[in-house]
């Protein structure tokens, strides 16, 4: 899939977030890269689909400024586990929502139960 189309899917996934959550996304960049620059940590699986980098909202302090947070989606890894454009669209949506969950302070365990 062309990068531009993949990025459109990311934008659509962000637009589908509930309005209340979307309004609380502050100082965050959502990026697309081909694949992680380093091998995933042990136990993270062969295909890391996305990553939140930053300080979750639940741990931020108004007294200490932080650089922008980042959500990164790994296009080639997502494409590698999907068999069609429809599957890519759904996986992008799930990955965006998952990483936004980390932004809002949810752990992997909490996200598994949603």
Sine and cosine of phi, psi and omega as CSV:
sin_phi,cos_phi,sin_psi,cos_psi,sin_omega,cos_omega
0.00,0.00,0.65,-0.76,0.03,-1.00
-0.92,0.40,0.54,-0.84,-0.05,-1.00
-0.84,0.54,-0.67,0.74,-0.04,-1.00
-0.86,0.51,-0.68,0.73,0.02,-1.00
-0.92,0.39,-0.65,0.76,0.03,-1.00
-0.88,0.48,-0.69,0.72,0.02,-1.00
-0.89,0.45,-0.57,0.82,0.08,-1.00
-0.89,0.45,-0.64,0.77,0.04,-1.00
-0.89,0.46,-0.61,0.79,0.05,-1.00
-0.90,0.44,-0.71,0.71,0.02,-1.00
-0.88,0.47,-0.65,0.76,0.03,-1.00
-0.89,0.45,-0.67,0.75,0.01,-1.00
-0.89,0.45,-0.66,0.75,0.04,-1.00
-0.90,0.44,-0.64,0.77,0.00,-1.00
-0.92,0.40,-0.39,0.92,0.00,-1.00
-0.99,0.10,-0.15,0.99,0.07,-1.00
-0.88,0.48,0.55,-0.84,0.07,-1.00
-0.82,0.57,0.63,-0.78,-0.09,-1.00
-0.80,0.60,-0.67,0.74,-0.01,-1.00
-0.88,0.48,-0.62,0.78,0.03,-1.00
-0.96,0.27,-0.69,0.72,-0.02,-1.00
-0.85,0.53,-0.62,0.78,-0.01,-1.00
-0.92,0.40,-0.38,0.93,-0.03,-1.00
-1.00,-0.05,-0.05,1.00,0.08,-1.00
-0.97,0.26,0.94,-0.33,-0.05,-1.00
-0.77,-0.64,0.62,-0.79,0.11,-0.99
0.81,0.59,0.75,0.67,-0.03,-1.00
-0.70,-0.71,0.67,-0.74,0.07,-1.00
-0.94,-0.33,0.70,-0.72,0.07,-1.00
-0.93,-0.36,0.88,-0.48,-0.14,-0.99
-0.86,-0.52,0.37,-0.93,0.10,-0.99
-0.86,-0.52,0.77,-0.63,0.10,-0.99
-0.79,-0.61,0.34,-0.94,0.01,-1.00
-0.89,0.45,-0.79,0.62,-0.07,-1.00
-0.37,-0.93,0.30,-0.96,0.05,-1.00
-0.87,0.50,0.52,-0.85,0.00,-1.00
-0.97,0.23,-0.43,0.90,0.05,-1.00
-0.88,-0.48,0.35,-0.94,0.08,-1.00
-0.89,0.46,0.60,-0.80,0.06,-1.00
-0.87,0.49,0.50,-0.86,0.04,-1.00
-0.89,0.46,0.43,-0.90,0.00,-1.00
-0.79,0.61,0.71,-0.71,0.02,-1.00
1.00,0.05,-0.07,1.00,-0.04,-1.00
-1.00,-0.02,-0.05,1.00,0.02,-1.00
1.00,0.04,0.22,-0.97,-0.06,-1.00
-0.96,0.28,-0.57,0.82,-0.09,-1.00
-0.90,-0.43,1.00,-0.10,0.11,-0.99
-0.97,0.24,0.85,-0.52,-0.11,-0.99
-1.00,-0.02,-0.49,0.87,-0.01,-1.00
-0.29,-0.96,0.18,-0.98,-0.01,-1.00
-0.43,-0.90,0.65,-0.76,0.16,-0.99
-0.99,-0.17,0.78,-0.62,0.07,-1.00
-0.84,-0.54,0.87,-0.49,0.01,-1.00
0.48,-0.88,-0.36,-0.93,-0.01,-1.00
-0.92,-0.39,0.86,-0.51,0.02,-1.00
-0.84,0.55,0.52,-0.85,0.00,-1.00
-0.81,0.59,-0.55,0.83,-0.05,-1.00
-0.94,0.34,-0.22,0.97,-0.03,-1.00
-0.91,-0.42,0.04,1.00,-0.02,-1.00
-0.97,0.23,0.48,-0.88,0.04,-1.00
-0.87,-0.49,0.66,-0.75,0.07,-1.00
-0.95,0.32,-0.24,0.97,-0.04,-1.00
-1.00,-0.03,-0.17,0.99,-0.03,-1.00
-0.75,-0.66,0.95,-0.31,0.01,-1.00
-0.93,0.37,0.54,-0.84,0.02,-1.00
-0.82,-0.58,0.47,-0.88,0.08,-1.00
-0.92,0.39,0.24,-0.97,0.01,-1.00
-0.84,0.54,0.63,-0.78,0.11,-0.99
-0.98,0.21,0.27,-0.96,-0.01,-1.00
-0.67,-0.74,0.65,-0.76,0.23,-0.97
-0.90,-0.43,0.80,-0.60,-0.01,-1.00
-0.88,-0.48,0.77,-0.64,0.12,-0.99
-0.96,-0.29,0.67,-0.74,-0.04,-1.00
-0.97,-0.22,0.99,-0.17,-0.13,-0.99
-0.85,0.53,-0.77,0.64,-0.06,-1.00
-0.89,0.46,-0.60,0.80,0.01,-1.00
-0.93,0.36,-0.65,0.76,0.05,-1.00
-0.90,0.43,-0.71,0.70,0.01,-1.00
-0.89,0.46,-0.56,0.83,-0.06,-1.00
-0.91,0.41,-0.46,0.89,-0.03,-1.00
-0.98,-0.18,-0.01,1.00,-0.05,-1.00
-0.93,-0.37,0.55,-0.83,-0.04,-1.00
-0.97,-0.24,-0.10,0.99,-0.03,-1.00
-0.44,-0.90,0.21,-0.98,0.06,-1.00
-0.89,0.46,-0.58,0.82,0.02,-1.00
-0.90,0.44,-0.65,0.76,0.04,-1.00
-0.92,0.40,-0.62,0.78,0.04,-1.00
-0.88,0.47,-0.72,0.70,0.00,-1.00
-0.84,0.55,-0.73,0.69,-0.02,-1.00
-0.92,0.39,-0.65,0.76,0.00,-1.00
-0.93,0.38,-0.60,0.80,0.08,-1.00
-0.87,0.49,-0.73,0.69,0.01,-1.00
-0.86,0.52,-0.75,0.67,0.00,-1.00
-0.88,0.47,-0.66,0.76,-0.03,-1.00
-0.93,0.36,-0.68,0.73,0.04,-1.00
-0.87,0.50,-0.74,0.67,-0.02,-1.00
-0.89,0.45,-0.65,0.76,0.01,-1.00
-0.87,0.49,-0.76,0.65,-0.04,-1.00
-0.93,0.36,-0.54,0.84,0.10,-0.99
-0.90,0.43,-0.56,0.83,0.08,-1.00
-0.86,0.52,-0.66,0.75,0.06,-1.00
-0.90,0.43,-0.64,0.77,0.05,-1.00
-0.84,0.55,-0.63,0.78,-0.01,-1.00
-1.00,0.07,0.14,0.99,0.15,-0.99
1.00,-0.09,0.14,0.99,0.01,-1.00
-0.99,0.16,0.62,-0.78,0.03,-1.00
-1.00,0.09,0.15,-0.99,0.08,-1.00
-0.85,0.52,-0.70,0.72,-0.01,-1.00
-0.87,0.49,-0.71,0.70,0.01,-1.00
-0.90,0.44,-0.63,0.77,0.00,-1.00
-0.92,0.39,-0.54,0.84,0.03,-1.00
-0.90,0.44,-0.46,0.89,-0.05,-1.00
-1.00,0.00,-0.02,1.00,0.02,-1.00
-1.00,0.09,0.00,0.00,0.00,0.00
